[in-house]
Amino acid sequence: MAELKSKLLQDLSDTVLDMDEEKAVETSHQVIEAGIDAYEAIDQGLAHGMARAGELFEQEEYFIPEILMCADAMYAGLEVLRPYLKPREEGEKVKVVIGVIEGDTHDIGKNMVKIMLETSGFEVHDLGRDVPPQRFVERAHEVSAQIIGISTLMTTTMDGMGEVVRLLEARQIRNRFKVIVGGGPISQRFADQIGADGYAANAADAVKLARRLVS
């Protein structure tokens, strides 16, 4: 069983990297039939494949068209796996406001984090992409969120993340929210520089970080 599981997760990752939607659907069905946890399949299969695609993009072996086709394959697999996701937590849900900062429309990573958080029992309020810093603050206040998650794939929009923290401080409500950041150009050092509470390199790490911050 362990060998089959390892093979199917690798196959799932490969379908994303190969931009093969049909194969992603087929392999996702095989994953369910084999009794493999859907959350693991997303994390170690689909998300893993997307991360590999991201590395090729950084190395300039893949470009925007390839990344978009990889994303299509990933979403095709997600559609099969999503109904089999089981909530991981019970009781009152921790509320998270999440979005891509203003000036950036790349939301693949943000969408993965959203799915992982929801599956792990968080209540996620998705602001979408190209979100002004003020909107993060307003929405977090409106829904009484405990966490604000901000992502970007562009270095030119990174300062907007710091602006969210500055707005919270200006309103004297900074201590009400944990701010986490992520995305291609982001690092723990940058998170420390802007006064964020944490940095996550991928969707699985984002869930672990969120749990740790509210525990």
C-alpha angles and dihedrals in degrees: 000000000000091000092049091048092051091049095049093048089050091047090051091051090049093052089059093047090047091050090233109152095175092052091046090057093045093048092046090056089050089052091055092045089052090054095243115158110260092219091057090046091055095043100041097028117030098023090044090054091049090051090053089051089051090054091052089049090054089049089051092240091113124040135193096286091053092046091052091051090048088052091051090055091047092051091047089057092044091057089059096044100040097080089056096054112116121208109250100202136046133200127042111356125233109238121230128187110204136179149134113268122251115284095032127090099179105116106158093102093043091052091052091051090049092053093047093048093048091048089051092056103265123135104234125201106195115204092183123219137324090033120173114234090242091060093058090054095045095048094045089053092046095054097033091239122186096204135041115198120195129182140181139169095198127081090208092066099044094099089065088069090058089048090060090057092045091052091051090051092047090054089046091235099107093114092060096067139050110218118207126182136194146157140110101302096035124104138174088256091057091047089054092048094057095040098250119157095233152344129229124197095200144002096273091050090048090059092048091048093048092050092049094049094053098037 
